[in-house]
């Protein structure tokens, strides 16, 4: 279990009074007839490490792409660093980073 202290965790300016860095409620995303995400909800605390595990085709990459504003969700309420992923997408992009696989 990782050890964190409140003093070591910096809070982005958009973060609300909660301790959530990522909040997702009932996220869905379909690509035509393929339902990539259906009713995904999660809460990740600031200063923690979150791993997303699942088999191929489970929707892990789709979830990350939505949370980093690269794809729009079909339905959901989601916030990252206190910012709404749809309404505050431009500001959110300047507050986060994403590294993908090298090719």
MODELLER restraints for C-alpha pairs under 7 A, 6 or more apart:
rsr = mdl.restraints
at = mdl.atoms
rsr.add(forms.Gaussian(group=physical.xy_distance, feature=features.Distance(at['CA:4:A'], at['CA:47:A']), mean=6.69, stdev=0.5))
rsr.add(forms.Gaussian(group=physical.xy_distance, feature=features.Distance(at['CA:9:A'], at['CA:47:A']), mean=5.59, stdev=0.5))
rsr.add(forms.Gaussian(group=physical.xy_distance, feature=features.Distance(at['CA:12:A'], at['CA:81:A']), mean=6.27, stdev=0.5))
rsr.add(forms.Gaussian(group=physical.xy_distance, feature=features.Distance(at['CA:14:A'], at['CA:81:A']), mean=5.94, stdev=0.5))
rsr.add(forms.Gaussian(group=physical.xy_distance, feature=features.Distance(at['CA:14:A'], at['CA:82:A']), mean=4.93, stdev=0.5))
rsr.add(forms.Gaussian(group=physical.xy_distance, feature=features.Distance(at['CA:14:A'], at['CA:83:A']), mean=5.86, stdev=0.5))
rsr.add(forms.Gaussian(group=physical.xy_distance, feature=features.Distance(at['CA:15:A'], at['CA:81:A']), mean=4.80, stdev=0.5))
rsr.add(forms.Gaussian(group=physical.xy_distance, feature=features.Distance(at['CA:15:A'], at['CA:82:A']), mean=3.81, stdev=0.5))
rsr.add(forms.Gaussian(group=physical.xy_distance, feature=features.Distance(at['CA:15:A'], at['CA:83:A']), mean=6.97, stdev=0.5))
rsr.add(forms.Gaussian(group=physical.xy_distance, feature=features.Distance(at['CA:16:A'], at['CA:82:A']), mean=5.25, stdev=0.5))
rsr.add(forms.Gaussian(group=physical.xy_distance, feature=features.Distance(at['CA:19:A'], at['CA:45:A']), mean=5.48, stdev=0.5))
rsr.add(forms.Gaussian(group=physical.xy_distance, feature=features.Distance(at['CA:19:A'], at['CA:46:A']), mean=5.74, stdev=0.5))
rsr.add(forms.Gaussian(group=physical.xy_distance, feature=features.Distance(at['CA:20:A'], at['CA:43:A']), mean=6.41, stdev=0.5))
rsr.add(forms.Gaussian(group=physical.xy_distance, feature=features.Distance(at['CA:20:A'], at['CA:44:A']), mean=5.59, stdev=0.5))
rsr.add(forms.Gaussian(group=physical.xy_distance, feature=features.Distance(at['CA:20:A'], at['CA:45:A']), mean=4.34, stdev=0.5))
rsr.add(forms.Gaussian(group=physical.xy_distance, feature=features.Distance(at['CA:20:A'], at['CA:46:A']), mean=5.51, stdev=0.5))
rsr.add(forms.Gaussian(group=physical.xy_distance, feature=features.Distance(at['CA:21:A'], at['CA:44:A']), mean=5.69, stdev=0.5))
rsr.add(forms.Gaussian(group=physical.xy_distance, feature=features.Distance(at['CA:21:A'], at['CA:45:A']), mean=5.29, stdev=0.5))
rsr.add(forms.Gaussian(group=physical.xy_distance, feature=features.Distance(at['CA:21:A'], at['CA:46:A']), mean=4.66, stdev=0.5))
rsr.add(forms.Gaussian(group=physical.xy_distance, feature=features.Distance(at['CA:21:A'], at['CA:80:A']), mean=5.55, stdev=0.5))
rsr.add(forms.Gaussian(group=physical.xy_distance, feature=features.Distance(at['CA:21:A'], at['CA:81:A']), mean=4.77, stdev=0.5))
rsr.add(forms.Gaussian(group=physical.xy_distance, feature=features.Distance(at['CA:21:A'], at['CA:82:A']), mean=6.77, stdev=0.5))
rsr.add(forms.Gaussian(group=physical.xy_distance, feature=features.Distance(at['CA:22:A'], at['CA:43:A']), mean=5.66, stdev=0.5))
rsr.add(forms.Gaussian(group=physical.xy_distance, feature=features.Distance(at['CA:22:A'], at['CA:44:A']), mean=4.99, stdev=0.5))
rsr.add(forms.Gaussian(group=physical.xy_distance, feature=features.Distance(at['CA:22:A'], at['CA:45:A']), mean=6.96, stdev=0.5))
rsr.add(forms.Gaussian(group=physical.xy_distance, feature=features.Distance(at['CA:22:A'], at['CA:79:A']), mean=5.79, stdev=0.5))
rsr.add(forms.Gaussian(group=physical.xy_distance, feature=features.Distance(at['CA:22:A'], at['CA:80:A']), mean=4.58, stdev=0.5))
rsr.add(forms.Gaussian(group=physical.xy_distance, feature=features.Distance(at['CA:22:A'], at['CA:81:A']), mean=6.46, stdev=0.5))
rsr.add(forms.Gaussian(group=physical.xy_distance, feature=features.Distance(at['CA:23:A'], at['CA:42:A']), mean=5.92, stdev=0.5))
rsr.add(forms.Gaussian(group=physical.xy_distance, feature=features.Distance(at['CA:23:A'], at['CA:43:A']), mean=4.69, stdev=0.5))
rsr.add(forms.Gaussian(group=physical.xy_distance, feature=features.Distance(at['CA:23:A'], at['CA:44:A']), mean=6.60, stdev=0.5))
rsr.add(forms.Gaussian(group=physical.xy_distance, feature=features.Distance(at['CA:23:A'], at['CA:78:A']), mean=5.41, stdev=0.5))
rsr.add(forms.Gaussian(group=physical.xy_distance, feature=features.Distance(at['CA:23:A'], at['CA:79:A']), mean=5.19, stdev=0.5))
rsr.add(forms.Gaussian(group=physical.xy_distance, feature=features.Distance(at['CA:23:A'], at['CA:80:A']), mean=6.56, stdev=0.5))
rsr.add(forms.Gaussian(group=physical.xy_distance, feature=features.Distance(at['CA:24:A'], at['CA:41:A']), mean=4.87, stdev=0.5))
rsr.add(forms.Gaussian(group=physical.xy_distance, feature=features.Distance(at['CA:24:A'], at['CA:42:A']), mean=5.12, stdev=0.5))
rsr.add(forms.Gaussian(group=physical.xy_distance, feature=features.Distance(at['CA:24:A'], at['CA:43:A']), mean=6.45, stdev=0.5))
rsr.add(forms.Gaussian(group=physical.xy_distance, feature=features.Distance(at['CA:24:A'], at['CA:77:A']), mean=6.01, stdev=0.5))
rsr.add(forms.Gaussian(group=physical.xy_distance, feature=features.Distance(at['CA:24:A'], at['CA:78:A']), mean=4.34, stdev=0.5))
rsr.add(forms.Gaussian(group=physical.xy_distance, feature=features.Distance(at['CA:24:A'], at['CA:79:A']), mean=6.63, stdev=0.5))
rsr.add(forms.Gaussian(group=physical.xy_distance, feature=features.Distance(at['CA:25:A'], at['CA:40:A']), mean=6.58, stdev=0.5))
rsr.add(forms.Gaussian(group=physical.xy_distance, feature=features.Distance(at['CA:25:A'], at['CA:41:A']), mean=4.44, stdev=0.5))
rsr.add(forms.Gaussian(group=physical.xy_distance, feature=features.Distance(at['CA:25:A'], at['CA:42:A']), mean=6.77, stdev=0.5))
rsr.add(forms.Gaussian(group=physical.xy_distance, feature=features.Distance(at['CA:25:A'], at['CA:76:A']), mean=5.75, stdev=0.5))
rsr.add(forms.Gaussian(group=physical.xy_distance, feature=features.Distance(at['CA:25:A'], at['CA:77:A']), mean=5.33, stdev=0.5))
rsr.add(forms.Gaussian(group=physical.xy_distance, feature=features.Distance(at['CA:25:A'], at['CA:78:A']), mean=6.24, stdev=0.5))
rsr.add(forms.Gaussian(group=physical.xy_distance, feature=features.Distance(at['CA:26:A'], at['CA:39:A']), mean=4.07, stdev=0.5))
rsr.add(forms.Gaussian(group=physical.xy_distance, feature=features.Distance(at['CA:26:A'], at['CA:40:A']), mean=4.92, stdev=0.5))
rsr.add(forms.Gaussian(group=physical.xy_distance, feature=features.Distance(at['CA:26:A'], at['CA:41:A']), mean=5.15, stdev=0.5))
rsr.add(forms.Gaussian(group=physical.xy_distance, feature=features.Distance(at['CA:26:A'], at['CA:76:A']), mean=5.38, stdev=0.5))
rsr.add(forms.Gaussian(group=physical.xy_distance, feature=features.Distance(at['CA:27:A'], at['CA:37:A']), mean=6.70, stdev=0.5))
rsr.add(forms.Gaussian(group=physical.xy_distance, feature=features.Distance(at['CA:27:A'], at['CA:38:A']), mean=6.35, stdev=0.5))
rsr.add(forms.Gaussian(group=physical.xy_distance, feature=features.Distance(at['CA:27:A'], at['CA:39:A']), mean=5.03, stdev=0.5))
rsr.add(forms.Gaussian(group=physical.xy_distance, feature=features.Distance(at['CA:27:A'], at['CA:40:A']), mean=4.82, stdev=0.5))
rsr.add(forms.Gaussian(group=physical.xy_distance, feature=features.Distance(at['CA:27:A'], at['CA:41:A']), mean=6.48, stdev=0.5))
rsr.add(forms.Gaussian(group=physical.xy_distance, feature=features.Distance(at['CA:27:A'], at['CA:73:A']), mean=6.85, stdev=0.5))
rsr.add(forms.Gaussian(group=physical.xy_distance, feature=features.Distance(at['CA:27:A'], at['CA:75:A']), mean=5.54, stdev=0.5))
rsr.add(forms.Gaussian(group=physical.xy_distance, feature=features.Distance(at['CA:27:A'], at['CA:76:A']), mean=4.28, stdev=0.5))
rsr.add(forms.Gaussian(group=physical.xy_distance, feature=features.Distance(at['CA:28:A'], at['CA:37:A']), mean=4.70, stdev=0.5))
rsr.add(forms.Gaussian(group=physical.xy_distance, feature=features.Distance(at['CA:28:A'], at['CA:38:A']), mean=4.54, stdev=0.5))
rsr.add(forms.Gaussian(group=physical.xy_distance, feature=features.Distance(at['CA:28:A'], at['CA:39:A']), mean=5.60, stdev=0.5))
rsr.add(forms.Gaussian(group=physical.xy_distance, feature=features.Distance(at['CA:28:A'], at['CA:40:A']), mean=6.78, stdev=0.5))
rsr.add(forms.Gaussian(group=physical.xy_distance, feature=features.Distance(at['CA:28:A'], at['CA:73:A']), mean=6.30, stdev=0.5))
rsr.add(forms.Gaussian(group=physical.xy_distance, feature=features.Distance(at['CA:28:A'], at['CA:74:A']), mean=5.53, stdev=0.5))
rsr.add(forms.Gaussian(group=physical.xy_distance, feature=features.Distance(at['CA:28:A'], at['CA:75:A']), mean=5.26, stdev=0.5))
rsr.add(forms.Gaussian(group=physical.xy_distance, feature=features.Distance(at['CA:28:A'], at['CA:76:A']), mean=6.54, stdev=0.5))
rsr.add(forms.Gaussian(group=physical.xy_distance, feature=features.Distance(at['CA:29:A'], at['CA:35:A']), mean=6.23, stdev=0.5))
rsr.add(forms.Gaussian(group=physical.xy_distance, feature=features.Distance(at['CA:29:A'], at['CA:36:A']), mean=5.57, stdev=0.5))
rsr.add(forms.Gaussian(group=physical.xy_distance, feature=features.Distance(at['CA:29:A'], at['CA:37:A']), mean=4.95, stdev=0.5))
rsr.add(forms.Gaussian(group=physical.xy_distance, feature=features.Distance(at['CA:29:A'], at['CA:38:A']), mean=6.76, stdev=0.5))
rsr.add(forms.Gaussian(group=physical.xy_distance, feature=features.Distance(at['CA:29:A'], at['CA:73:A']), mean=5.53, stdev=0.5))
rsr.add(forms.Gaussian(group=physical.xy_distance, feature=features.Distance(at['CA:29:A'], at['CA:74:A']), mean=4.94, stdev=0.5))
rsr.add(forms.Gaussian(group=physical.xy_distance, feature=features.Distance(at['CA:30:A'], at['CA:36:A']), mean=5.33, stdev=0.5))
rsr.add(forms.Gaussian(group=physical.xy_distance, feature=features.Distance(at['CA:30:A'], at['CA:37:A']), mean=6.79, stdev=0.5))
rsr.add(forms.Gaussian(group=physical.xy_distance, feature=features.Distance(at['CA:36:A'], at['CA:58:A']), mean=6.95, stdev=0.5))
rsr.add(forms.Gaussian(group=physical.xy_distance, feature=features.Distance(at['CA:36:A'], at['CA:59:A']), mean=5.25, stdev=0.5))
rsr.add(forms.Gaussian(group=physical.xy_distance, feature=features.Distance(at['CA:37:A'], at['CA:59:A']), mean=5.84, stdev=0.5))
rsr.add(forms.Gaussian(group=physical.xy_distance, feature=features.Distance(at['CA:44:A'], at['CA:50:A']), mean=6.90, stdev=0.5))
rsr.add(forms.Gaussian(group=physical.xy_distance, feature=features.Distance(at['CA:52:A'], at['CA:60:A']), mean=6.58, stdev=0.5))
rsr.add(forms.Gaussian(group=physical.xy_distance, feature=features.Distance(at['CA:65:A'], at['CA:71:A']), mean=5.57, stdev=0.5))
rsr.add(forms.Gaussian(group=physical.xy_distance, feature=features.Distance(at['CA:66:A'], at['CA:72:A']), mean=5.76, stdev=0.5))
rsr.add(forms.Gaussian(group=physical.xy_distance, feature=features.Distance(at['CA:66:A'], at['CA:73:A']), mean=6.15, stdev=0.5))
rsr.add(forms.Gaussian(group=physical.xy_distance, feature=features.Distance(at['CA:67:A'], at['CA:85:A']), mean=6.38, stdev=0.5))
rsr.add(forms.Gaussian(group=physical.xy_distance, feature=features.Distance(at['CA:68:A'], at['CA:93:A']), mean=6.98, stdev=0.5))
rsr.add(forms.Gaussian(group=physical.xy_distance, feature=features.Distance(at['CA:69:A'], at['CA:85:A']), mean=6.13, stdev=0.5))
rsr.add(forms.Gaussian(group=physical.xy_distance, feature=features.Distance(at['CA:69:A'], at['CA:89:A']), mean=6.03, stdev=0.5))
rsr.add(forms.Gaussian(group=physical.xy_distance, feature=features.Distance(at['CA:78:A'], at['CA:84:A']), mean=5.96, stdev=0.5))
rsr.add(forms.Gaussian(group=physical.xy_distance, feature=features.Distance(at['CA:78:A'], at['CA:85:A']), mean=6.01, stdev=0.5))
rsr.add(forms.Gaussian(group=physical.xy_distance, feature=features.Distance(at['CA:79:A'], at['CA:85:A']), mean=5.61, stdev=0.5))
rsr.add(forms.Gaussian(group=physical.xy_distance, feature=features.Distance(at['CA:83:A'], at['CA:92:A']), mean=6.33, stdev=0.5))
